[in-house]
Amino acid sequence: MNRLQRKRADAAAEIGQNFFYGEGVRKNYHKAFPYLLEAAEAGHIHCMNLVGFCYSEGRGVAKDDTRAMTWYEKAAEYDHQIALCNLAIYYDQGKHVPMDKERAFALYLRAAELRDDWAACNLGVMYLDGEGTTQNLAEGIRWMRRAAQYGEDAIAQYNLGKAYLEGEGVRTNRRLARKWLARAAEQGHKTAAKTLLSMQEGKGGTHAAYGG
């Protein structure tokens, strides 16, 4: 790509993202998509992920999961964290493709290694449940703690609080359970709030599923 082509691609990326995010202009996916596609085809990695999102959700273009996955895969090849997670969802949920928990696990792991906290939370859940990998409570708690501490992820905070409350992969510690459940509740996690209330009323542990 020559200098002029690079400048054109960068301009398309900027205009497309302005319309996509509503920065300086009214949000408009239909106007955003052609610019994002031009930039993505020219090698703009973040726009590859946004094009995948547009196809996945039918924003500004007809919904097409096959094309969505193609663009997510292109961005994932460059270790784009969000694209790795978006691609993982397809395999984790069996969306448009056969469910493949091992593939989902590998994608979440790569994104988590790149410090994506949402991926770290999902990775922790998969370790705790033994999905896509051998069950490993210690690893599950390690990744969950990372997501809870650094990403302020309410689901991770709830799961970590539940683990401390019930002694799942860690020693039971009601003080730490209350700490993490309270943080999750502050972010609107309803199950965490109910569990915290039960603790305050002197009731036993919770048996809600991870991820509540």
Secondary structure, DSSP 8 states (H G I E B T S, - for coil): --HHHHHHHHHHHHHHHHHHHTSSS---HHHHHHHHHHHHHTT-HHHHHHHHHHHHHTSSS---HHHHHHHHHHHHTTT-HHHHHHHHHHHHHT-SS---HHHHHHHHHHHHHTT-HHHHHHHHHHHHHTSSS---HHHHHHHHHHHHHHS--HHHHHHHHHHHHHTSSS---HHHHHHHHHHHHHTT-HHHHHHHHHHHTT-------TT-
